[in-house]
């Protein structure tokens, strides 16, 4: 068997190398002791071949896929894709993956999300083509948070296809799909295989491996225990598939029969699958009436073939992040609406107060800057909440399989946070003007600069919290941090003298509020303020950088 396995692998790689895994090992430490998830796995897949990883839950299929894609670092062994390290193939946008679990970014439509992912690749498919291939054209304008489980899985399939990958990796791809959707899915996969795409899919259904794979690799307890044609593997496993026409007989009745492990009603590809899902780019039948084909792909649906480079990818990502920000009602309320309402509640009754609590600053100016501090801290720290929720959705893992430059995700999140902070500042300034705040242009500008610079440590803190806390705990952590720093920083009342001021002067939030001194012709922070903000910024940046790299850095080959 070992000799036969080696011969099969040598024959596969002699054609064109696709996937080569050599002596891969991966062990995880658990409270119960070390668990060897992958044990000396050797696997060779030729370019253009469709191979199934078959095995029960816990066999090591998903861990092998993670190692193959560079999402995990192996303890030993090597990975090569098309003769190159995985990171190089990913950087060229040639890998598409549908992982076992994951969700979709909320506050975007299906079309917007697919367009975003297309823009991260150098030569993507037309967005309409990807939607059609995955059979999600009819829900293209629906928001992602309104989708069913099966619809979500099909949209995730569209995301894996839109980059026009040479290698498609599918981990339990039909989970959550109904029978008809599964048939359409595999019809599309067959079409891709016919266009010399390399496909590796993991499944625990022998029938799927039998019907759709050229070769089956059987895994058990982290080892390759068999490698051969579907017929050979079926003979080893000892199960058979029986097809019959039984009108009116529910599958659940058949599953009660002795020896039956699984029953399924199959729908014919010609009759049951959505037509769009069976037509691939390059197929003349795919054209809509009146469209002109260009390069074998429908001209009417084709967007520019290039993603435009790293800078354009970042700008596109930033655009859709702003869209999500403005559609997030909860964030709008707490970052914009609440500080604005609170400002009028505390400043309006004291609008005639020219020297608030001996601070030398009028109440409208003091509370304008104080509430701007509160709102901007909340807006910038909220980046942590978004990062944490996206980690839970698996979005970060998907991004690591696109050519988006390392660190671009980090920069886009900070740009979005500062855009939200600027909107908060503008709203509070406008509210201050309605209560009689009149300053010179240079004073408005100086206060704004101090506020934006003073937010730097909070941006780093938000990124840190987002990468180290779970999605269900990051919200309370951010809320508590904002409230505490706002209180100690003097957002609600001036702090003058004593131990309280000594503590406050060591906090960046205090110096944010002190930006209001500019409104009375003051000098702003002085040496102490700049030193405190700089120290906090450096510490937060170092901590955020560590957390970010730990979570999102690609594994070198």
GUMI-92485 format. One record per residue (C-alpha): residue in three letters; x, y, z; residue number from 0. Coordinates in Angstrom, 1 decimal, always signed. Example, Ala and Ser with C-alpha at 12.3 -4.5 7.8 and 13.67 -1.06 7.14 Angstrom:
   code     east    north       up   pos
    ala    +12.3     -4.5     +7.8     0
    ser    +13.7     -1.1     +7.1     1
//
This chain:
   code     east    north       up   pos
    unk     +0.0     +0.0     +0.0     0
    unk     +2.8     +2.4     +0.9     1
    unk     +4.5     +1.7     -2.4     2
    unk     +1.3     +2.3     -4.3     3
    unk     +0.6     +5.5     -2.5     4
    unk     +4.1     +6.8     -3.4     5
    unk     +3.6     +5.9     -7.0     6
    unk     +0.3     +7.7     -7.2     7
    unk     +1.9    +10.8     -5.7     8
    unk     +4.9    +10.7     -8.1     9
    unk     +2.6    +10.3    -11.1    10
    unk     +0.5    +13.3     -9.9    11
    unk     +3.4    +15.6     -9.4    12
    unk     +5.1    +14.5    -12.6    13
    unk     +2.4    +16.2    -14.6    14
    unk     +2.2    +19.7    -13.0    15
    unk     +2.7    +20.3     -9.3    16
    unk     -0.4    +21.6     -7.6    17
    unk     -0.3    +20.8     -3.9    18
    unk     +2.7    +19.1     -2.2    19
    unk     +2.6    +18.4     +1.5    20
    unk     +5.6    +16.6     +2.9    21
    unk     +5.8    +15.0     +6.4    22
    unk     +3.4    +17.6     +7.9    23
    unk     +2.9    +17.5    +11.7    24
    unk     +0.8    +19.5    +14.0    25
    unk     +0.3    +19.0    +17.7    26
    unk     -1.9    +21.1    +20.0    27
    unk     -1.5    +21.5    +23.7    28
    unk     -4.8    +20.9    +25.7    29
    unk     -5.6    +20.7    +29.4    30
    unk     -5.8    +16.9    +28.9    31
    unk     -2.4    +16.7    +27.3    32
    unk     -0.9    +17.1    +23.8    33
    unk     -3.2    +16.1    +20.8    34
    unk     -1.5    +15.2    +17.5    35
    unk     -4.0    +16.6    +14.9    36
    unk     -1.8    +15.9    +11.9    37
    unk     +0.8    +13.1    +11.8    38
    unk     +3.4    +12.9     +9.0    39
    unk     +0.9    +13.7     +6.3    40
    unk     +2.3    +13.3     +2.7    41
    unk     +0.0    +14.5     -0.1    42
    unk     +0.5    +15.4     -3.7    43
    unk     -2.2    +16.8     -5.9    44
    unk     -1.6    +17.5     -9.6    45
    unk     -2.7    +20.8    -11.1    46
    unk     -6.3    +20.4    -12.5    47
    unk     -7.0    +17.4    -10.3    48
    unk    -10.0    +17.2     -7.9    49
    unk     -9.2    +15.4     -4.7    50
    unk    -11.4    +14.7     -1.7    51
    unk    -10.1    +14.5     +1.9    52
    unk    -12.4    +12.0     +3.4    53
    unk    -12.7    +11.1     +7.1    54
    unk    -14.8    +11.4    +10.2    55
    unk    -14.9    +14.5    +12.4    56
    unk    -11.6    +14.8    +14.2    57
    unk     -9.6    +13.0    +11.5    58
    unk     -7.4    +16.1    +10.8    59
    unk     -9.0    +17.3     +7.6    60
    unk     -9.5    +20.9     +8.7    61
    unk     -6.1    +21.2    +10.4    62
    unk     -4.5    +19.9     +7.2    63
    unk     -6.3    +22.5     +5.2    64
    unk     -5.2    +25.2     +7.6    65
    unk     -1.6    +24.1     +7.3    66
    unk     -1.9    +24.0     +3.5    67
    unk     -3.3    +27.6     +3.3    68
    unk     -0.7    +29.0     +5.7    69
    unk     -3.3    +29.8     +8.4    70
    unk     -1.4    +27.6    +10.9    71
    unk     +2.3    +26.9    +11.1    72
    unk     +3.3    +23.2    +11.0    73
    unk     +5.5    +21.8    +13.8    74
    unk     +7.4    +20.0    +11.0    75
    unk     +7.2    +19.4     +7.3    76
    unk     +6.8    +21.6     +4.2    77
    unk     +3.9    +23.0     +2.1    78
    unk     +4.2    +23.9     -1.6    79
    unk     +1.5    +25.2     -3.9    80
    unk     +2.2    +25.2     -7.6    81
    unk     +5.9    +25.0     -6.7    82
    unk     +5.8    +28.1     -4.5    83
    unk     +5.2    +28.9     -0.8    84
    unk     +1.5    +29.5     +0.0    85
    unk     +2.1    +33.2     +0.8    86
    unk     +3.4    +33.8     -2.7    87
    unk     +0.4    +32.1     -4.3    88
    unk     -2.0    +34.1     -2.0    89
    unk     -0.2    +37.3     -2.9    90
    unk     -1.1    +36.6     -6.6    91
    unk     -4.7    +36.1     -5.7    92
    unk     -4.7    +32.5     -6.9    93
    unk     -6.4    +30.8     -4.0    94
    unk    -10.0    +30.6     -3.1    95
    unk    -11.3    +28.9     +0.0    96
    unk    -14.6    +28.1     +1.6    97
    unk    -13.8    +27.2     +5.2    98
    unk    -15.8    +24.9     +7.4    99
    unk    -17.3    +27.7     +9.5   100
    unk    -17.7    +31.4     +9.2   101
    unk    -20.1    +34.3     +8.7   102
    unk    -20.5    +37.4     +6.6   103
    unk    -19.8    +41.0     +7.3   104
    unk    -23.0    +42.7     +8.5   105
    unk    -24.4    +46.0     +7.2   106
    unk    -23.5    +45.2     +3.5   107
    unk    -25.6    +43.7     +0.7   108
    unk    -24.5    +40.5     -0.9   109
    unk    -23.4    +42.4     -4.0   110
    unk    -21.4    +44.9     -2.0   111
    unk    -19.6    +42.2     -0.1   112
    unk    -18.7    +40.3     -3.3   113
    unk    -17.6    +43.5     -4.9   114
    unk    -15.4    +44.3     -1.9   115
    unk    -13.6    +40.9     -2.1   116
    unk    -13.3    +41.2     -5.9   117
    unk    -11.5    +44.5     -5.4   118
    unk     -8.9    +42.8     -3.3   119
    unk     -7.7    +40.6     -6.2   120
    unk     -5.7    +41.6     -9.2   121
    unk     -7.8    +39.8    -11.9   122
    unk    -11.2    +39.0    -10.4   123
    unk    -14.2    +37.6    -12.2   124
    unk    -17.0    +40.0    -12.9   125
    unk    -19.2    +40.4     -9.8   126
    unk    -22.3    +39.3    -11.7   127
    unk    -20.5    +36.2    -12.9   128
    unk    -19.5    +35.2     -9.3   129
    unk    -23.0    +35.8     -8.1   130
    unk    -24.4    +33.6    -10.9   131
    unk    -21.9    +30.8    -10.4   132
    unk    -22.9    +30.6     -6.7   133
    unk    -26.6    +30.9     -7.5   134
    unk    -27.2    +34.0     -5.4   135
    unk    -28.3    +36.5     -8.1   136
    unk    -31.8    +36.7     -6.6   137
    unk    -30.5    +37.8     -3.2   138
    unk    -27.8    +40.1     -4.4   139
    unk    -29.4    +43.2     -3.0   140
    unk    -30.3    +41.7     +0.3   141
    unk    -28.3    +42.6     +3.5   142
    unk    -26.1    +39.8     +4.7   143
    unk    -27.6    +39.7     +8.2   144
    unk    -31.0    +38.8     +6.6   145
    unk    -29.8    +35.6     +5.0   146
    unk    -30.6    +32.0     +6.0   147
    unk    -27.8    +29.5     +6.7   148
    unk    -27.9    +27.9     +3.3   149
    unk    -27.9    +31.3     +1.6   150
    unk    -24.9    +32.4     +3.7   151
    unk    -23.0    +29.3     +2.6   152
    unk    -23.7    +30.1     -1.0   153
    unk    -22.6    +33.7     -0.6   154
    unk    -19.4    +32.4     +1.0   155
    unk    -18.9    +30.2     -2.1   156
    unk    -19.3    +33.3     -4.3   157
    unk    -16.5    +35.0     -2.2   158
    unk    -14.2    +32.0     -2.8   159
    unk    -14.9    +32.2     -6.6   160
    unk    -14.7    +35.9     -7.3   161
    unk    -10.9    +36.1     -7.3   162
    unk    -10.9    +33.5    -10.2   163
    unk     -8.6    +31.2     -8.3   164
    unk     -6.3    +28.4     -9.7   165
    unk     -6.7    +26.5     -6.4   166
    unk    -10.1    +26.1     -4.7   167
    unk    -10.1    +24.7     -1.2   168
    unk    -13.4    +23.6     +0.2   169
    unk    -13.9    +22.5     +3.8   170
    unk    -17.3    +20.7     +4.3   171
    unk    -18.6    +23.0     +1.6   172
    unk    -22.3    +21.9     +1.4   173
    unk    -23.0    +22.2     +5.1   174
    unk    -26.3    +24.0     +5.7   175
    unk    -27.4    +23.7     +2.0   176
    unk    -30.6    +22.0     +0.9   177
    unk    -30.5    +19.2     -1.6   178
    unk    -31.1    +21.4     -4.6   179
    unk    -28.5    +23.9     -3.6   180
    unk    -26.0    +21.1     -3.1   181
    unk    -26.6    +19.8     -6.6   182
    unk    -26.1    +23.3     -8.0   183
    unk    -22.9    +23.7     -6.0   184
    unk    -21.3    +20.6     -7.3   185
    unk    -22.4    +21.3    -10.8   186
    unk    -20.4    +24.6    -10.6   187
    unk    -17.5    +22.8     -9.0   188
    unk    -17.5    +20.2    -11.8   189
    unk    -17.4    +23.1    -14.3   190
    unk    -14.4    +24.7    -12.6   191
    unk    -12.6    +21.4    -12.6   192
    unk    -13.2    +21.2    -16.4   193
    unk    -11.4    +24.5    -16.7   194
    unk     -8.2    +23.0    -15.2   195
    unk     -8.8    +24.4    -11.8   196
    unk     -7.3    +22.4     -8.9   197
    unk     -9.9    +21.5     -6.2   198
    unk     -9.3    +20.0     -2.8   199
    unk    -12.4    +19.4     -0.7   200
    unk    -12.9    +17.9     +2.7   201
    unk    -16.0    +15.8     +3.5   202
    unk    -17.1    +13.1     +5.7   203
    unk    -19.6    +11.9     +3.1   204
    unk    -18.2     +9.0     +1.0   205
    unk    -20.9     +9.6     -1.6   206
    unk    -19.7    +13.1     -2.3   207
    unk    -16.2    +11.9     -2.6   208
    unk    -17.3     +9.1     -4.9   209
    unk    -19.3    +11.3     -7.3   210
    unk    -17.2    +14.4     -7.5   211
    unk    -13.5    +13.5     -6.8   212
    unk    -10.9    +12.1     -9.2   213
    unk     -9.1    +10.7     -6.2   214
    unk     -9.9    +10.2     -2.5   215
    unk     -7.4    +10.5     +0.4   216
    unk     -8.7     +8.9     +3.6   217
    unk     -7.6    +10.4     +6.9   218
    unk     -7.9     +8.8    +10.3   219
    unk     -6.5    +10.2    +13.5   220
    unk     -4.3    +12.6    +11.6   221
    unk     -2.8    +10.1     +9.3   222
    unk     -3.3     +9.2     +5.6   223
    unk     -4.5     +5.7     +5.7   224
    unk     -5.6     +5.3     +2.1   225
    unk     -5.1     +7.1     -1.2   226
    unk     -6.7     +6.0     -4.4   227
    unk     -9.6     +6.2     -6.8   228
    unk    -13.2     +6.5     -5.3   229
    unk    -13.8     +2.8     -6.4   230
    unk    -10.7     +1.6     -4.5   231
    unk    -11.7     +3.6     -1.3   232
    unk    -15.2     +2.3     -1.4   233
    unk    -14.0     -1.2     -1.7   234
    unk    -11.8     -0.7     +1.4   235
    unk    -14.6     +1.1     +3.4   236
    unk    -17.1     -1.5     +2.5   237
    unk    -20.2     +0.7     +1.8   238
    unk    -22.3     +0.9     -1.3   239
    unk    -24.5     +3.6     -2.8   240
    unk    -27.8     +2.4     -4.1   241
    unk    -29.8     +4.7     -6.4   242
    unk    -33.5     +4.0     -7.0   243
    unk    -36.6     +5.8     -8.2   244
    unk    -39.1     +5.6     -5.3   245
    unk    -41.9     +8.2     -5.7   246
    unk    -43.5     +9.4     -2.5   247
    unk    -41.0     +7.7     -0.2   248
    unk    -39.5    +10.2     +2.3   249
    unk    -35.7     +9.8     +2.9   250
    unk    -36.2     +9.5     +6.6   251
    unk    -38.1     +6.2     +6.1   252
    unk    -35.2     +4.8     +4.1   253
    unk    -32.7     +5.8     +6.9   254
    unk    -34.6     +3.5     +9.3   255
    unk    -33.7     +0.4     +7.2   256
    unk    -31.1     -1.9     +8.6   257
    unk    -27.6     -1.1     +7.3   258
    unk    -28.6     +2.3     +5.8   259
    unk    -26.3     +5.1     +7.1   260
    unk    -27.7     +8.0     +5.0   261
    unk    -30.5     +8.6     +2.6   262
    unk    -30.9    +11.6     +0.3   263
    unk    -33.4    +12.7     -2.4   264
    unk    -31.3    +13.6     -5.4   265
    unk    -32.6    +16.2     -7.9   266
    unk    -31.4    +16.0    -11.4   267
    unk    -28.9    +18.7    -12.5   268
    unk    -30.8    +19.6    -15.6   269
    unk    -34.2    +20.0    -13.8   270
    unk    -33.5    +21.1    -10.3   271
    unk    -30.4    +23.3    -10.2   272
    unk    -30.6    +27.0    -10.9   273
    unk    -29.6    +27.7    -14.5   274
    unk    -27.0    +30.4    -13.6   275
    unk    -25.1    +28.0    -11.4   276
    unk    -24.4    +25.7    -14.3   277
    unk    -22.9    +28.3    -16.6   278
    unk    -19.3    +29.3    -16.3   279
    unk    -17.5    +32.3    -17.6   280
    unk    -16.4    +31.5    -21.1   281
    unk    -19.6    +29.7    -21.9   282
    unk    -21.5    +31.4    -24.6   283
    unk    -24.8    +30.4    -23.1   284
    unk    -23.9    +32.6    -20.1   285
    unk    -24.3    +35.8    -22.1   286
    unk    -27.4    +37.9    -21.6   287
    unk    -29.3    +39.2    -24.6   288
    unk    -27.5    +42.1    -26.2   289
    unk    -24.2    +41.6    -24.3   290
    unk    -20.9    +41.3    -26.1   291
    unk    -18.4    +38.7    -25.0   292
    unk    -14.9    +39.9    -24.2   293
    unk    -12.2    +37.4    -23.5   294
    unk    -14.8    +34.6    -23.2   295
    unk    -16.6    +36.4    -20.4   296
    unk    -19.9    +38.3    -20.8   297
    unk    -19.1    +41.8    -21.7   298
    unk    -22.2    +43.4    -20.2   299
    unk    -21.3    +42.0    -16.8   300
    unk    -17.6    +42.5    -16.8   301
    unk    -16.1    +45.1    -14.5   302
    unk    -12.5    +46.2    -14.9   303
    unk    -10.4    +43.0    -14.6   304
    unk     -7.8    +44.4    -12.2   305
    unk     -8.3    +45.3     -8.6   306
    unk     -6.1    +48.4     -9.1   307
    unk     -3.2    +47.5     -6.8   308
    unk     -2.8    +47.8     -3.0   309
    unk     -3.7    +51.5     -2.8   310
    unk     -7.0    +51.0     -4.6   311
    unk     -7.7    +47.9     -2.5   312
    unk     -7.3    +49.9     +0.7   313
    unk     -9.5    +52.8     -0.7   314
    unk    -12.2    +50.3     -1.7   315
    unk    -12.1    +48.6     +1.7   316
    unk    -12.3    +52.0     +3.4   317
    unk    -15.3    +52.9     +1.4   318
    unk    -17.2    +49.9     +2.4   319
    unk    -16.1    +50.2     +6.0   320
    unk    -17.6    +53.7     +6.0   321
    unk    -20.8    +52.3     +4.6   322
    unk    -21.0    +49.8     +7.4   323
    unk    -20.2    +52.5     +9.9   324
    unk    -23.1    +54.7     +8.8   325
    unk    -25.5    +51.7     +8.7   326
    unk    -24.7    +50.6    +12.2   327
    unk    -27.5    +52.1    +14.2   328
    unk    -26.1    +51.2    +17.6   329
    unk    -22.8    +52.8    +16.9   330
    unk    -24.5    +55.9    +15.5   331
    unk    -26.5    +56.3    +18.7   332
    unk    -23.6    +55.8    +21.2   333
    unk    -20.9    +57.6    +19.2   334
    unk    -22.9    +60.5    +17.7   335
    unk    -26.4    +60.8    +19.1   336
    unk    -25.7    +60.2    +22.8   337
    unk    -22.9    +62.8    +23.2   338
    unk    -24.9    +65.3    +21.2   339
    unk    -28.0    +64.9    +23.4   340
    unk    -25.9    +64.9    +26.5   341
    unk    -24.2    +68.1    +25.5   342
    unk    -27.5    +70.0    +25.2   343
    unk    -28.6    +68.5    +28.5   344
    unk    -25.6    +69.8    +30.5   345
    unk    -24.5    +72.8    +28.5   346
    unk    -27.8    +74.5    +27.6   347
    unk    -28.9    +75.2    +31.3   348
    unk    -25.4    +76.7    +31.9   349
    unk    -24.9    +78.5    +28.6   350
    unk    -24.4    +81.8    +30.5   351
    unk    -21.7    +80.4    +32.8   352
    unk    -18.4    +82.1    +31.6   353
    unk    -16.1    +80.5    +34.2   354
    unk    -17.2    +76.9    +34.9   355
    unk    -16.1    +75.8    +38.4   356
    unk    -13.1    +78.2    +38.3   357
    unk    -11.7    +76.6    +35.2   358
    unk    -11.7    +79.9    +33.3   359
    unk    -13.6    +78.3    +30.4   360
    unk    -17.2    +78.9    +29.6   361
    unk    -19.6    +76.0    +30.1   362
    unk    -20.6    +75.7    +26.4   363
    unk    -16.9    +75.5    +25.3   364
    unk    -15.9    +73.2    +28.2   365
    unk    -18.7    +70.7    +27.6   366
    unk    -18.4    +70.9    +23.9   367
    unk    -14.8    +69.6    +24.1   368
    unk    -15.5    +67.3    +27.0   369
    unk    -18.4    +65.6    +25.1   370
    unk    -16.3    +65.5    +21.9   371
    unk    -13.7    +63.7    +24.0   372
    unk    -16.3    +61.2    +25.2   373
    unk    -17.7    +60.6    +21.7   374
    unk    -14.4    +60.3    +19.9   375
    unk    -13.0    +58.0    +22.6   376
    unk    -16.0    +55.8    +22.1   377
    unk    -15.8    +56.0    +18.3   378
    unk    -12.1    +55.0    +18.2   379
    unk    -12.3    +52.3    +20.9   380
    unk    -15.3    +50.8    +19.0   381
    unk    -12.8    +49.6    +16.4   382
    unk    -12.0    +46.9    +18.9   383
    unk    -15.6    +45.7    +18.9   384
    unk    -15.6    +45.4    +15.1   385
    unk    -12.3    +43.6    +15.0   386
    unk    -13.4    +41.1    +17.7   387
    unk    -16.8    +40.4    +15.9   388
    unk    -15.0    +39.9    +12.6   389
    unk    -12.6    +37.5    +14.2   390
    unk    -15.5    +35.5    +15.5   391
    unk    -17.0    +35.5    +12.0   392
    unk    -13.8    +34.2    +10.4   393
    unk    -13.5    +37.4     +8.3   394
    unk     -9.8    +37.9     +9.3   395
    unk     -9.0    +34.4     +8.1   396
    unk    -10.7    +35.0     +4.8   397
    unk     -8.7    +38.3     +4.3   398
    unk     -5.4    +36.4     +5.0   399
    unk     -6.2    +34.3     +1.8   400
    unk     -6.5    +37.5     -0.4   401
    unk     -3.7    +39.7     -1.7   402
    unk     -4.6    +42.5     +0.6   403
    unk     -1.2    +43.6     +2.0   404
    unk     -0.4    +42.7     +5.5   405
    unk     -1.3    +45.6     +7.7   406
    unk     -3.9    +47.1     +5.3   407
    unk     -6.7    +45.8     +7.5   408
    unk     -5.2    +47.5    +10.5   409
    unk     -4.9    +50.8     +8.6   410
    unk     -8.4    +50.7     +7.2   411
    unk     -9.8    +50.2    +10.7   412
    unk     -7.9    +53.2    +12.0   413
    unk     -9.0    +55.4     +9.1   414
    unk    -12.6    +54.4     +9.7   415
    unk    -12.3    +55.1    +13.4   416
    unk    -10.8    +58.6    +12.8   417
    unk    -13.5    +59.3    +10.2   418
    unk    -16.1    +58.5    +12.9   419
    unk    -14.2    +60.7    +15.4   420
    unk    -14.2    +63.6    +12.9   421
    unk    -17.9    +63.3    +12.4   422
    unk    -18.4    +63.4    +16.2   423
    unk    -16.2    +66.5    +16.5   424
    unk    -18.1    +68.2    +13.7   425
    unk    -21.5    +67.5    +15.3   426
    unk    -20.3    +68.8    +18.7   427
    unk    -18.8    +71.9    +17.2   428
    unk    -22.1    +72.6    +15.4   429
    unk    -24.0    +72.1    +18.6   430
    unk    -21.6    +74.5    +20.4   431
    unk    -22.2    +77.2    +17.8   432
    unk    -26.0    +76.9    +18.5   433
    unk    -25.2    +77.7    +22.1   434
    unk    -23.2    +80.8    +21.3   435
    unk    -19.6    +79.4    +21.0   436
    unk    -17.7    +81.8    +18.8   437
    unk    -14.0    +81.1    +18.1   438
    unk    -11.4    +82.1    +15.6   439
    unk    -10.8    +79.6    +12.7   440
    unk     -7.3    +78.9    +14.0   441
    unk     -8.7    +78.1    +17.5   442
    unk    -11.1    +75.6    +16.0   443
    unk     -8.3    +74.1    +14.0   444
    unk     -5.9    +73.9    +16.9   445
    unk     -8.5    +72.2    +19.1   446
    unk     -9.3    +69.6    +16.4   447
    unk     -5.6    +68.8    +15.9   448
    unk     -5.1    +68.2    +19.6   449
    unk     -8.2    +66.0    +19.8   450
    unk     -7.1    +63.9    +16.8   451
    unk     -3.6    +63.5    +18.1   452
    unk     -4.8    +62.7    +21.6   453
    unk     -6.9    +59.9    +20.2   454
    unk     -3.8    +57.9    +19.2   455
    unk     -3.5    +55.8    +22.3   456
    unk     -7.2    +55.0    +22.3   457
    unk     -6.9    +53.8    +18.7   458
    unk     -4.1    +51.4    +19.8   459
    unk     -6.1    +50.3    +22.9   460
    unk     -9.1    +49.6    +20.7   461
    unk     -7.0    +47.4    +18.4   462
    unk     -5.5    +45.6    +21.4   463
    unk     -8.9    +44.8    +23.0   464
    unk    -10.3    +43.7    +19.6   465
    unk     -7.5    +41.1    +19.2   466
    unk     -7.4    +39.7    +22.7   467
    unk    -11.0    +39.7    +23.9   468
    unk    -13.9    +37.6    +22.7   469
    unk    -16.8    +39.3    +20.9   470
    unk    -19.1    +38.8    +23.9   471
    unk    -16.8    +40.5    +26.3   472
    unk    -15.2    +43.3    +24.2   473
    unk    -18.3    +45.5    +24.3   474
    unk    -18.5    +45.8    +28.1   475
    unk    -14.7    +46.3    +28.3   476
    unk    -14.9    +49.2    +25.8   477
    unk    -17.9    +50.7    +27.6   478
    unk    -16.2    +50.5    +31.0   479
    unk    -12.9    +51.8    +29.7   480
    unk    -14.6    +54.8    +28.0   481
    unk    -16.7    +55.7    +31.1   482
    unk    -13.8    +55.4    +33.5   483
    unk    -11.3    +57.4    +31.4   484
    unk    -13.9    +60.1    +30.7   485
    unk    -14.7    +60.4    +34.4   486
    unk    -11.1    +60.6    +35.5   487
    unk    -10.2    +62.9    +32.6   488
    unk    -12.7    +65.6    +33.6   489
    unk    -15.3    +65.2    +30.9   490
    unk    -18.2    +65.9    +33.2   491
    unk    -16.6    +68.5    +35.5   492
    unk    -13.3    +70.4    +35.8   493
    unk    -10.6    +68.8    +37.9   494
    unk     -8.7    +71.4    +39.8   495
    unk     -6.0    +70.4    +42.4   496
    unk     -5.5    +67.6    +44.8   497
    unk     -4.8    +63.9    +44.3   498
    unk     -7.6    +63.7    +41.6   499
    unk     -5.7    +66.1    +39.4   500
    unk     -2.4    +64.2    +39.9   501
    unk     -4.1    +61.0    +38.7   502
    unk     -5.9    +62.8    +35.8   503
    unk     -2.7    +64.4    +34.5   504
    unk     -1.3    +60.9    +33.9   505
    unk     -4.2    +60.0    +31.6   506
    unk     -4.5    +60.9    +27.9   507
    unk     -8.3    +61.7    +28.4   508
    unk     -7.4    +64.6    +30.7   509
    unk     -5.3    +66.2    +28.0   510
    unk     -8.0    +65.7    +25.4   511
    unk    -10.4    +67.7    +27.6   512
    unk     -7.6    +70.3    +28.2   513
    unk     -7.8    +71.1    +24.4   514
    unk    -10.7    +73.4    +25.4   515
    unk     -8.1    +75.8    +26.8   516
    unk     -7.4    +76.8    +23.2   517
    unk    -10.9    +78.2    +23.1   518
    unk     -9.8    +80.9    +25.6   519
    unk     -6.5    +81.7    +24.0   520
    unk     -4.5    +79.1    +26.1   521
    unk     -1.5    +77.2    +24.9   522
    unk     -3.1    +73.8    +24.9   523
    unk     -1.1    +71.0    +26.4   524
    unk     +2.5    +72.1    +27.1   525
    unk     +5.4    +69.7    +27.6   526
    unk     +3.7    +67.5    +30.2   527
    unk     +0.6    +66.9    +28.0   528
    unk     +2.6    +66.0    +25.0   529
    unk     +4.8    +63.7    +27.0   530
    unk     +1.8    +61.8    +28.5   531
    unk     +0.1    +61.4    +25.2   532
    unk     +3.3    +60.3    +23.5   533
    unk     +4.0    +57.7    +26.2   534
    unk     +0.5    +56.2    +26.1   535
    unk     +0.6    +56.2    +22.3   536
    unk     +3.9    +54.3    +22.1   537
    unk     +2.8    +51.7    +24.7   538
    unk     -0.6    +51.2    +23.1   539
    unk     +0.9    +50.9    +19.6   540
    unk     +3.4    +48.3    +20.8   541
    unk     +0.7    +46.3    +22.5   542
    unk     -1.7    +46.6    +19.5   543
    unk     +1.1    +45.6    +17.1   544
    unk     +1.8    +42.5    +19.0   545
    unk     -1.8    +41.5    +19.2   546
    unk     -2.4    +42.3    +15.5   547
    unk     +0.6    +40.3    +14.3   548
    unk     -0.3    +37.3    +16.5   549
    unk     -3.8    +37.2    +14.9   550
    unk     -3.3    +38.3    +11.3   551
    unk     +0.3    +37.7    +10.1   552
    unk     +0.6    +35.2     +7.4   553
    unk     +2.5    +32.1     +8.3   554
    unk     +5.8    +31.9     +6.3   555
    unk     +6.3    +28.8     +4.3   556
//
